[in-house]
Amino acid sequence: MKLNIAIVLVFFTLSGCGSLSDKAELDDLVLANIKGDEVNAFDSSIKASVYIFMAPDCPLCINYSLSARQIFNDHKNDSFKIFLVFPGEYYTKDEIQMFLEKYDLKMECLLDIEYELVHQLGAEVTPEGFLLNSDGKIVYHGAIDDWAYGPGLIKQNVNQHYLKDAINLVLNDHNPEIDFVQPYGCYIEL
């Protein structure tokens, strides 16, 4: 009996069954941007892709708009793309556009109306960041930094810049040691 259990465990381990994949299947995923143009959600020819899930009415997204803008400004000439992703149909294009303009967010915006990217990456809250390498492997996901450290709990100062540090490592051909930090924010309603 023990031998049968061991064989089954080895089979599942080798076949990949029973485990979550850390590689997103985004090669053929096309989403609309705020202008209505179709955009490939992933480009394997660049070093990395960053996705930050946002909601215009989420207080933490409003607060984290500065962090998103800083990440974009610090890396806009590097070989990676940063996307703001707005899941669902809860917000009109006008509401999203007003949010982008009010907080001076210039990066590409994806409308994930049918939650395709939410499901592919496993996003649960806004704001939540995902960093994928050129192979489509999720090398970091979760909190942008340690400012929000629990439901309704924020610090005076940020000490850890999880997403920014992970980006810098990937751009220098290293994988982040920390690949997940629990994000806190507004739940994505499916």
Secondary structure, DSSP 8 states (H G I E B T S, - for coil): -HHHHHHHHHHHHHH-TTS--SB---TT-EEEETTS-EEES--TTSSEEEEEE--TT-HHHHHHHHHHHHHHHHHTTSSEEEEEEEESSSS-HHHHHHHHHHTT--SEEEEETT-HHHHHHT--EESEEEEEETTSBEEEEE-SSSSEEETTEE-SS----HHHHHHHHHHTT---S--EE---SEE---
